[in-house]
């Protein structure tokens, strides 16, 4: 698995926009200290943080997961997957395509630690589908709760506030698809 260097990517995008770190901090409403730590790979940004940075830098989440190879790669071996770990929710996203730039759909394998959650409710443009490969999870979508066991799937409009929680005794593994890409 190939871990991504978000700090370098964010720094390049920020400098391309000719923004100082303090300007990015003000526009994202994040601290300059946190942004500095992210750019120097001393802190891992959450998805919400990447979205805030992306809005200011006028780029989608897929920009942070872009492939450096000029030729489109259509096969991704397991060991070549780009991954993103979110410590606070004990979640690992393994991107199942070589690059999300210009794609109309995003797919990922999500592994979620025991008794963990995505935290606060979130919403964004598009539609999402999740299939539980292993484990037991609870989705909260638009004020309703749904319990999914192995083999169950859920499809919903991502504009509805949603949250995910692993309620099983072990880690949960899910196949995830979104249109348009959220990363």
HELIX and SHEET records of a PDB file:
HELIX    1   1 UNK A    6  UNK A   16  1                                  11    
HELIX    2   2 UNK A   21  UNK A   28  1                                   8    
HELIX    3   3 UNK A   32  UNK A   39  1                                   8    
HELIX    4   4 UNK A   47  UNK A   56  1                                  10    
HELIX    5   5 UNK A   61  UNK A   65  5                                   5    
HELIX    6   6 UNK A   78  UNK A   80  5                                   3    
HELIX    7   7 UNK A   87  UNK A   89  5                                   3    
SHEET    1   A 7 UNK A   2  UNK A   3  0                                        
SHEET    2   A 7 UNK A  82  UNK A  86  1                                        
SHEET    3   A 7 UNK A  91  UNK A  95 -1                                        
SHEET    4   A 7 UNK A 106  UNK A 112 -1                                        
SHEET    5   A 7 UNK A 172  UNK A 179 -1                                        
SHEET    6   A 7 UNK A 127  UNK A 134 -1                                        
SHEET    7   A 7 UNK A 153  UNK A 157 -1                                        
SHEET    1   B 3 UNK A 144  UNK A 149  0                                        
SHEET    2   B 3 UNK A 136  UNK A 141 -1                                        
SHEET    3   B 3 UNK A 162  UNK A 166 -1                                        
END                                                                             
